[in-house]
Amino acid sequence: MRRFLDCAGVGMSFFASGLVVGLSLIAAAVKFTATRPDLLDLLDVGRVQFAALHMAEWILVPAACTLLAIGVPRLRMATAVTAACFLVKALLLQPALHARMVARLADQSVPESNIHVTYVVASVTLVLLLLAQGSFGMYALSSHTSEK
């Protein structure tokens, strides 16, 4: 059972990283190249898209970190760093971006900000950390298997 949970932590790490790349980095940028919908429609689509992404992240990232921290004790520091990056993104950056988007949808002016760039940097960092912890977890599991 423990091996199954370890493998689940590795799989969730890889899946979560792919989800962030696909929805947060690629789909979010590509939708703004569409010529038909206006900016407010695109922002509204983004609101729904990111709500779904963030809900999935709140399930996958903590679960992956917890399973790997329990199953592969030498990864505890790595999973703690991944969890910290996720919490900064989720608790500090996402609410600020959401407030800006709600203001734009309400046709209010919003001041210039670099919060989007900060969010992208945090997302890329989170992806790299998830890939690293998944890779190290896979290596730890394979070396544990080869020792038997």
Backbone hydrogen bonds, N-H to C=O, Kabsch-Sander energy under -0.5 kcal/mol:
donor,donor_aa,acceptor,acceptor_aa,energy
5,L,1,M,-2.1
6,D,2,R,-2.5
7,C,3,R,-2.7
8,A,4,F,-2.3
9,G,5,L,-2.1
10,V,6,D,-1.9
11,G,7,C,-2.9
12,M,8,A,-2.9
13,S,9,G,-1.8
14,F,10,V,-2.1
15,F,11,G,-2.9
16,A,12,M,-2.9
17,S,13,S,-1.9
18,G,14,F,-2.1
19,L,15,F,-2.3
20,V,16,A,-2.3
21,V,17,S,-2.2
22,G,18,G,-2.9
23,L,19,L,-2.8
24,S,19,L,-0.6
24,S,20,V,-1.7
25,L,20,V,-1.3
25,L,21,V,-0.6
26,I,21,V,-2.2
27,A,22,G,-2.7
28,A,23,L,-0.7
30,V,26,I,-2.7
31,K,27,A,-2.1
32,F,28,A,-0.5
32,F,29,A,-0.8
33,T,30,V,-2.2
34,A,31,K,-1.2
42,L,38,D,-2.1
43,L,39,L,-2.5
44,D,40,L,-2.1
45,V,41,D,-2.4
46,G,42,L,-2.5
47,R,43,L,-2.1
48,V,44,D,-1.8
49,Q,45,V,-2.8
50,F,46,G,-3.0
51,A,47,R,-1.7
52,A,48,V,-2.0
53,L,49,Q,-2.2
54,H,50,F,-2.8
55,M,51,A,-1.9
56,A,52,A,-2.2
57,E,53,L,-2.7
58,W,54,H,-2.2
59,I,55,M,-0.9
59,I,56,A,-0.6
60,L,56,A,-3.1
61,V,57,E,-1.9
63,A,59,I,-1.3
64,A,60,L,-3.0
65,C,61,V,-2.6
66,T,62,P,-2.6
67,L,63,A,-2.8
68,L,64,A,-2.3
69,A,65,C,-2.4
70,I,66,T,-2.2
71,G,67,L,-2.7
72,V,68,L,-2.8
75,L,72,V,-2.9
76,R,73,P,-1.8
79,T,75,L,-2.9
80,A,76,R,-1.9
81,V,77,M,-2.1
82,T,78,A,-2.2
83,A,79,T,-2.5
84,A,80,A,-2.3
85,C,81,V,-2.4
86,F,82,T,-2.4
87,L,83,A,-2.5
88,V,84,A,-2.3
89,K,85,C,-2.3
90,A,86,F,-3.1
91,L,87,L,-2.9
92,L,88,V,-1.9
93,L,88,V,-1.6
94,Q,89,K,-2.5
96,A,92,L,-0.8
97,L,93,L,-2.4
98,H,94,Q,-2.8
99,A,95,P,-2.3
100,R,96,A,-1.8
101,M,97,L,-2.4
102,V,98,H,-2.6
103,A,99,A,-2.1
104,R,100,R,-2.3
105,L,101,M,-2.7
106,A,102,V,-1.6
107,D,104,R,-1.7
108,Q,103,A,-3.0
118,T,114,N,-2.3
119,Y,115,I,-2.5
120,V,116,H,-2.4
121,V,117,V,-2.5
122,A,118,T,-2.5
123,S,119,Y,-2.6
124,V,120,V,-2.8
125,T,121,V,-2.5
126,L,122,A,-2.6
127,V,123,S,-2.5
128,L,124,V,-2.5
129,L,125,T,-2.5
130,L,126,L,-2.7
131,L,127,V,-2.7
132,A,128,L,-2.4
133,Q,129,L,-2.9
134,G,130,L,-2.4
135,S,131,L,-2.5
136,F,132,A,-3.0
137,G,133,Q,-2.3
138,M,134,G,-2.4
139,Y,135,S,-2.5
140,A,136,F,-2.8
141,L,137,G,-2.3
142,S,138,M,-2.4
143,S,139,Y,-2.7
144,H,140,A,-1.9
145,T,141,L,-2.0
146,S,142,S,-2.2
147,E,143,S,-1.1
148,K,144,H,-0.6
148,K,145,T,-0.9
